[in-house]
Amino acid sequence: MSVLMFGSAAAAFAKNDGYEQPDYLNAIKITFLSWTSGSTKVSYERALPQVHQSSEICASLISAGYDKYHNDPMGFTVRYGHKFFMGESRDEISLKGFYLRPEVIYSYYNYNCTNTGLHNCKATAARETAAMGALLGTFGYQYIYRRFLADLWVGAGYAYGNPADTGYHHGFQLWDYFGTSHDHIALSFSIRVGLCF
């Protein structure tokens, strides 16, 4: 619902502005506030204007940020997504509009296990290793104003691998709601901001 509200408000603002938006084909983005969860994420997106789609790759350095779980994580996340844009902006701005995005994610990091999350720690290990892959479907809205870009999305999918005790994999969160947990259900929701060129 928040994605729909954001997209509608942004579209109304753009129509009243009077500025003729150039059709930029490239964007560099950071995941907004990712550093508050222990990592820094940088993305590059390239438009495919002939088909109103785009390709996006994101790399994350786990440890470059505030350690909210206090478990000293160190590692990386990589993800690739392919956006299929929908709606009115089909022949106008290549990187703008509502979209569907299938994506694949791989997260690998080690950390100090705390026994406070979804799984118990191994007694013989000083540090644990989490290695998870996920295949997600996401729905979002990407807004462009001049060179500024904001990208908001929500998504879910299937995860597989060796989970962290917190269930958080610096790119997706394993299901842990309503008194239930599941290692194979991945959720993703975030905001990216950046610049077009």
C-alpha positions in Angstrom: 0.0 0.0 0.0 2.8 2.4 0.9 4.4 1.8 -2.6 1.1 2.7 -4.3 0.7 5.9 -2.2 4.3 7.0 -2.9 4.0 6.4 -6.6 0.7 8.3 -6.9 1.9 11.3 -5.0 5.2 11.4 -6.9 3.4 11.3 -10.3 1.0 14.1 -9.3 3.9 16.3 -8.2 5.8 15.7 -11.5 2.8 16.7 -13.6 2.6 20.1 -11.8 6.3 20.9 -12.0 6.6 21.8 -15.7 10.2 20.6 -15.9 10.9 18.5 -19.0 12.7 15.4 -17.6 15.6 14.0 -19.7 15.5 10.3 -20.3 18.6 9.1 -18.4 19.6 5.5 -18.9 21.9 4.9 -16.0 21.7 5.3 -12.2 23.9 4.8 -9.2 22.1 4.2 -5.9 22.7 3.5 -2.2 20.2 1.6 -0.1 18.8 4.2 2.3 19.8 3.6 5.9 21.5 0.2 5.1 24.4 1.3 7.3 22.0 1.2 10.3 21.8 -2.6 9.9 25.5 -3.3 9.6 26.2 -2.9 5.8 26.7 -0.5 3.0 24.9 -1.3 -0.3 25.7 0.3 -3.7 23.7 -0.4 -6.9 24.0 0.3 -10.6 21.0 0.2 -12.9 21.0 0.3 -16.7 17.8 1.0 -18.7 16.8 -1.0 -21.7 14.5 1.6 -23.2 13.4 -0.3 -26.3 11.5 -2.8 -24.0 11.0 -0.5 -21.0 13.0 -2.8 -18.7 16.2 -2.4 -16.8 19.0 -4.5 -15.3 20.3 -3.8 -11.8 23.2 -5.2 -9.7 23.8 -4.4 -6.1 26.9 -5.2 -4.0 27.0 -4.9 -0.2 29.9 -4.8 2.2 28.8 -6.4 5.5 30.6 -4.7 8.5 30.5 -1.2 6.9 27.8 0.2 9.2 26.2 0.2 12.6 26.1 -3.4 14.1 22.5 -3.4 15.3 22.7 -7.1 16.4 26.0 -6.6 18.2 27.5 -9.7 16.6 30.4 -8.2 14.6 29.4 -9.4 11.1 31.9 -9.5 8.2 31.1 -10.5 4.7 29.3 -9.5 1.5 26.0 -9.7 -0.4 25.4 -9.6 -4.1 22.1 -9.4 -5.9 20.8 -9.1 -9.5 17.4 -7.9 -10.5 15.6 -7.4 -13.8 12.8 -4.8 -13.8 9.7 -4.9 -15.9 8.2 -1.4 -15.8 4.4 -0.9 -16.1 2.0 2.0 -16.6 2.0 5.5 -18.1 5.7 6.2 -18.4 6.3 3.4 -20.9 7.4 5.7 -23.7 8.6 8.6 -21.6 11.2 8.0 -18.9 12.9 4.7 -19.1 13.8 4.3 -15.3 10.5 5.7 -13.9 7.3 4.0 -12.8 5.8 1.0 -11.2 7.6 -2.3 -11.8 7.9 -6.0 -11.1 11.3 -7.4 -10.5 12.5 -11.0 -10.1 15.9 -11.1 -8.4 18.5 -13.5 -7.1 20.5 -12.8 -4.0 23.5 -14.4 -2.3 24.7 -13.4 1.2 27.8 -14.7 2.9 29.2 -13.5 6.3 30.5 -14.7 9.6 29.6 -13.3 13.0 29.6 -13.9 16.7 26.6 -16.0 17.6 24.5 -14.8 20.5 21.9 -17.5 21.0 19.2 -14.8 21.0 17.8 -15.3 17.5 16.1 -18.0 15.4 18.8 -20.7 15.8 21.1 -21.9 18.6 24.8 -21.5 18.2 27.3 -24.3 17.7 29.1 -24.8 21.0 32.5 -25.5 19.3 32.6 -22.4 17.1 33.9 -19.0 18.2 32.2 -17.5 15.1 29.4 -18.8 12.9 29.0 -18.6 9.1 25.8 -17.7 7.4 25.6 -18.4 3.6 22.1 -18.0 2.1 20.7 -17.6 -1.4 17.3 -16.3 -2.3 15.0 -16.0 -5.3 12.6 -13.1 -4.9 9.7 -11.4 -6.6 9.4 -7.7 -5.8 6.9 -4.9 -6.6 8.0 -1.3 -6.4 7.9 2.2 -7.7 10.9 4.2 -8.9 10.6 8.0 -9.0 12.9 10.4 -10.9 13.1 14.2 -10.4 15.8 15.8 -12.5 18.8 13.7 -11.6 17.5 12.5 -8.2 16.1 9.0 -8.0 14.1 7.2 -5.2 13.3 3.5 -5.4 10.8 1.9 -3.0 9.9 -1.8 -3.0 8.5 -4.8 -1.1 9.0 -8.5 -2.0 9.1 -12.1 -0.9 10.4 -15.4 -2.1 12.3 -18.6 -1.4 15.6 -18.9 0.5 18.0 -21.8 0.9 21.3 -22.3 2.7 22.8 -21.9 6.2 20.9 -19.2 8.1 22.2 -16.8 10.6 20.7 -17.0 14.1 19.1 -13.6 13.7 17.5 -14.5 10.4 18.8 -11.3 8.8 21.0 -11.7 5.7 21.8 -8.1 4.7 19.5 -8.2 1.7 16.6 -10.2 3.0 15.0 -11.2 6.3 13.8 -14.8 7.0 10.2 -15.2 8.1 9.9 -14.7 11.9 6.4 -13.3 12.5 3.2 -14.1 14.4 5.0 -16.6 16.6 6.3 -18.7 13.7 9.7 -18.8 11.9 10.7 -20.3 8.5 14.2 -20.7 7.0 12.9 -20.8 3.4 10.7 -17.8 3.3 12.6 -14.6 2.5 11.2 -11.0 2.8 12.7 -7.9 1.3 11.6 -4.2 1.6 13.7 -1.1 1.4 14.4 2.3 -0.2 17.2 3.2 -2.5 18.2 6.8 -3.4 20.6 7.9 -6.0 21.6 9.9 -9.1 20.8 9.4 -12.8 23.3 10.0 -15.6 
